[in-house]
Amino acid sequence: HEYFHYGQATCAFMPSDCKQLSCQLNENNNGASDQLNSAHFDDITEAAAYIYFTSGSTGKPKGVLGTHKGLAHFIQWQAREFSISPAYRCAQLTNFSFDVFLRDMFLPLTTGATLCLPSRADILEPDNIMRWLAQEEISLMHVVPSLCRSWLQNARSDYSLSALRHIFFAGEPRDASLIEHLRLNQLHNNSQVTIVKRYGPTETTLAKC
């Protein structure tokens, strides 16, 4: 097993001899639907893929065993539901100690999209991360509402995020004022942007809309 530690959180990835998820992408890159129709997921079973631990808010952290089948189902669903294509540029903003890191990593890698990684230090620096999102022309990101709000409130400039097409919020209650601020100031009422709120604990294999 490979173990990674961050603060009080621990995650483990299972040995490489477990049945692995394999995805054959369509070479002509015609879009998400073609990508998914041509993808072949072989030997996807209930075999263990990873272990993540819950936050321990109910007492003691619990180890949750994730399967290849559950993870593959979630990634396929999100790619199909939101038509994620090779044209997308996806921000990887989640620390690997959280299970949703797997979503941030595998969604672009299995659809032919581009996975963009900012400096870890920049994520907590509002001006740096907002500038990075704009310069990298990020079209998809997953973020916790309170973190996004801190970016908007503390950045010294109103950076335009005109390339964004999907923003996924999770981990906290919906914040209507945050969404309104984003639409008016950073997205300029761009009707092509979809804002999605998700819920779901580690036990449910990532999150659901």
Steps between C-alpha positions, in 0.01 A plus 500: 500500500601860450408729790485878493467711813384858534423637846261253663380354172634186338419338170623173354511384141472127447773282338548518127395135456138595576277510193560839349279745322601529136355758269567505128431848370379575152800628307305748292394702811159585361349585838373355825225280352736339249762459769259321727351284227845378401629453855553140607504439873642152545473283806331765711398309811442546867876462550652753739643815340575729795440566870415844637419593857204711606554825691406341832224753571290224660781379724772285349603522131381202298686342212281485188590250229435631149465267204601529136136455399375785721771743392464414132122541519532845655760623249300368204181660634655845549670498161179402323261717704701819441647419157863530608718497190872520411457878460457544876771633730434369851647646819634255759438691824442217749763358734559127450396428859135541391324237291374757249861535388430184297216677319716804423777279364315231305222709342736689266738206452221268379336754267811636330465837675797691645576471872642830632683514835566831674762548766361368829595826670308704241168334583484692828617828343193666343682716245732219395230239451256735326776614264595137437139398422475785250841450336459123468152549349353245740165369375412263787570511871378338823522717810360543852273811519680661796836476322357654184342779705835579664658530155235744381498710817877532534627520143608854416364482145183367339653232282287388208441124485344507156633155404307322776225264390438294815542586870429222747442596864502238777567446867285786635146641464412690185591870514263701279683831553830341393345367182347839420833674558677254270244538223509880504870569554716209383269328250334815364161323481644246257208269424737219400616448859336223703527518881435170677455427873593155626458304820640170621730351766801279437282191548297573183798497260573872458186713462173527309303794369 
